[in-house]
């Protein structure tokens, strides 16, 4: 009986040691987060080079490094990023997401990354026809390419009928620029900073038209987004961004991928 008791005690101790070891391993093992990032440049006519998607990927990787977690980055079209984070499928979204009241009802926003506004980009033919100072509010009967799910698309849908606008939905700003080059659209409405990058390689086939636009949700601040229930993770992301700014990493990333963002 005593021998059996000793064996039972030894077995319990062994099981306890294994449980403690497993608990410790789970505690120290790096957490893995699913991160949604912006996918651009998947159309065949898009040129190689540093893109907005690469900037977002670099920011996401550095945030994850600061959080000391493993992250799996999943590039998505812009229209899928907010729903993916809202549903909890992704814990973090880094995709040039503009803060709006409607979106704030669906997801949490980090501290601002940078400010954004919107602007019309016109094909060379449209600029010759309508002039470089044409305003969106004055245009009638034209075709405008716009990224699906964007704030720019939302505004255009609100005014399309009254101004007799024809909209071409695209997967990205790059795809909208291709629509201009191919003659499928007269104009595109997109974030100014994205447009600066795209126009750099436009070979004179497109250019800015009219002033920057900030009303009707077309301007504001760009953020990392998180699920509504993840306020603790938002604090950690904000702390990571603070540290990145304090040691200059944030500005170095901007200068590498989008020099005009670092101004």
N, C-alpha and C positions, 0 to 999 in steps of 0.2 A: 504494500500500500504506500509506504514511504517512498519507494522507488518510483511508483507511478506518479505520486505528487511532485517529486523532483522533476520528472520528465514533463509533466504538465506545466510546471512553473517555467521550465526552460523553453518550452514551446511558446508559451504566452510572451515571454521576454523576447524571443526571436521575432515573433509576429509584430510585437511593439516596435522593435528596432527597425524592421522593414518599413512599417508604417511611418515612423519618424523620418527615415531616410527619404521615402517617397514624398512626404510633405515638404521636407527641406528642398528636395530637387525641384518640386513644383514652385516653391517660393523663390528660388534663385534663378530658375530658368527664365530666359528673356520672354516677355509676352510678345505675341505676334499680332499685328494689326493689319487689317485690310484697308488699303488707302486708294481712293479714287482720284485719278489725275486726268488732265485734259489730253485727249488724243487729237492731234492735228497732223496735217501733212500726209494723209493716207491716199490722197488722190494722185494719179500718175503724173500730173503736170507740175506738182509742187517741187520746187528746187531744194537741194540739200542745203543744210546750214543750221545755225542755232535758231531754235524756234521758241514760241511761247510755251509749247508743251515741254520742251527741255528745261526751261526755267522753272516751271511748276514741279517737274520731277526732281530737280536739284533742291528746291526748297523742301519738298516732302522728305527726301532722303536725309537732309540735314536736321529737320525737325525730329525725325525718328531716331537719328543718332543721339541727339540731345536728350531724348526721352529714354534712351537705353533700351529700345525695343526693336524687335525684328518687324519689318514692314514688307508686305507684298503690295507692290504698286500695280494697279489695274488701269490702263489707259482707256478712257471712255469718251464718246461724243459728249459735248457739253450738256445736251438735253437729258442725259442719263445720270449726271453727277448728283444733282440735288435729290431726285427720287431715291437713288441708291443710298445716300447718307441718311435721308429721312427714314427709310425703312430699317436702318440698322445693318444693312448688308455691308456697309463700309463705315468704319469708325472715324475716318478723316477724309475730307475732300479738299483737294488743292487744284482748283481749276478756273482761276480768274473769275470768281463768283462775286458779283456786285451785291452789296447789301440793299435790300428793299424791305418794306414792312411786311409784304406778303411772304417773302422767304423767311423772315424772322419768326413767323408763326410756325414754320415747318422745321427749321434747323437752328442750331446755335452758331454764332459767328465769333471768330477770334478777334483780337485787336486788328486794326486795319493794317494791310500790307502796303498799299499805295492808293492814291486817288485816281479815278478814271472819269473820262467823259466820252461822248460819242461824236462821230462825224460822218458825213457823207463822203464816199469815195466814188468818183465817176470814171467811166471809161473815157478814153481820149475822144471818141466820137460824141459822147454825151456832153463833155466839157465844151467842145466846139459848138454844139447846138444850143446848150442852155447857159453856158458861161461858168466861169470858176467861182462866181459869187452867188450862185443859185441857192435858195434856201429850201429846206425840206417842206416847210409849210406852203411854199409857192408852187411846188411841182404838181402836175396833173397828167394822168395818163401815161406814166412811165413805169418801167419794170425795175424792181429793187430786189437784189439778192440779200438774204439775211440768214444768220445762223439759227437753226431750229432751237427753241427753248430759251433763247436769249431775251434780255430786257428790250433790246432793239426790236426783236420780232414782236414782242407784246405791244409796243407802242405803234408799230406799223399796222398791226391788225386793227388797232383802235381807229386809225385814220384812213385805212385803205379804201373803204367804200366812199367816203365823202370826197376823197381826192382822186378817185378812180385809179388807184395804184394796183399794179399786178405784182405779186410777191413770188419770188423763187426761194423756197426753203432749201438750205444747204446744211451740211454737217459741221461746218467750221468756217472761220474767216478765210482760210486758204481756199476752200471750195467756192466761197463767194467771189473771191478774186478771179478764180478760174472762170466763173460764169461771166464776169466782165470781159475777160480776154477773149472768150469764145463768142461774145455777142449775144448771150442769153439774158443779159441784164444791162440796164443803163447805169444803174448806181448800186452801191451797197451801203448799208448802215452798220457800222461796227465800232467797237471801242477804239479810241484814238491811238492808244499805245500799241495795240495789235496792228492797226493800219500803218503806223510808222514802219514797223518791221516789214510788212508785206510790200509796201510801196518801194522799199529800198531795192527790191529786185524786180520792179514792175517794167523796167526798160521803156518807160515813157508811155506805157499802155493804159495807165490810170493815174489819177491824182486826187488830192483833196478838193472838196467842193463846199463852199460856205463855211460858216463858223462852227466852233465846237458847241455841242448841245449837252445841257445838263438837266433841263427840266423834264418832266414826265418820266422820271426814273432813269434817264439816259446818262446820268452822271452820279458819282458818289464814291464810296470806298470799296476796295476789293479785299476779301477775307478768306481765310481757311474756314471750312464749315465742319460741324460735328452734329451728331444726333442730339435731339432736344434733351435727352436724359443724361448726357455725358458732360455735366458741368465740371466735374473734377478733371476730366481729360482736357477740357477747354483751358482750365487754369494751368495745367502742365504745358499745353501748347503755347499759351501766352508767355509763360516763363521761359520757354525755349526761344521764342522770338525775341524776348527782351535780351537774353544772353547773346543771341546771334547779332543783334544790333550793337550791343555793348562792346563786343570784341571785333567788330568790323566784318564778320562773316556774311551778314545779310547784304551789305553793300557790295562786297566782292562778288557774290553770286549775281546780283543785278548787273554789275558792270560786265561780267563775263557774257551774259546771255542777252541782256537788253540795256545797253549803256544809257539810253535816254530815261530809263526808270530810276537811275541812280542820281539824277540831278536833284 
